[in-house]
């Protein structure tokens, strides 16, 4: 069979590889001039630092098969994401852990004391938190919420934390010990040669052709036996049910010498600081040596027609536009929508790969 793919990010690369290995002909069309989608990495021209061109991407997973899969194509070196936060004029450790709590409240709590203290602060009347704000008030209490989450979240999502779902805050652990690893996963690391090299290797197969700078348009679907589409769901349907909301990011580049920030990611939680975070990319490759440094301030805003969509925006109230597109997608037999934009889900890289492996396997078992 001849299978078409819209996009050369993780989803289509992994599915395409599975189809190629099963003997099918795979044609991948990518409108940008590089593969790897928003996890694209490239060497910064001026400093030589490996930069995550669309913002920080740290690989972390509990999924052994996914970890083995990425290691098959690229060497992952040990990396632990330890994020810092500037809030109310001080620097704290994230995710919220015992050090954060003790520093913030000026205490010397042991774990049990911290837990009891936070429980006292928390709003126990919230039994089934639906919104980001309810989740925060129930589990971290009003002071930590105001310092670390309210302002950042309004900047990041352009919405009130009462309007966005609790699941967004559930991404972050809350710990009553001094573990400051941003993630709770068994496996974590950084690709030695970057994510783009990894995706290029996934795509390096005799049955795969990649065409850059060329989108696969909805009108092209009939040329293939099946299409996997990783572009925006509403775009495929010509926005006939209206626009889905996405957030886009702007990056402001800054060059420096030596170690300018002291860590890879510094979040800025105060609402009157317009950016959400600053990333100093050389800290993502601690095995490399660079005197020069490059940092990017990250700003979030509503995604307009010409912008690159990054984050789907989900609302507690639900979204009838999304329901309409999901129904339309479901009704199409020869197109499968995949990835963060195609399924309109806030997926991490490991979840994207897991979903791609499952999609390919299911499809090949049924029809391949
Ligand atoms: N968040 C926050 N303050 C922070 C970090 C995160 O309020 O210092 C909230 C914010 O709403 C964000 C969400 O938690 O969108 C998820 O954070 P994560 O670090 O997973 O975001 P990502 O790296 O995917 O942008």
Boltz pocket constraint, residues with backbone or C-beta under 6 A from the ligand:
constraints:
  - pocket:
      binder: B
      contacts: [[A, 56], [A, 85], [A, 94], [A, 148], [A, 149], [A, 150], [A, 152], [A, 153], [A, 156], [A, 168], [A, 169], [A, 171], [A, 172], [A, 267], [A, 268], [A, 269]]
      max_distance: 6.0
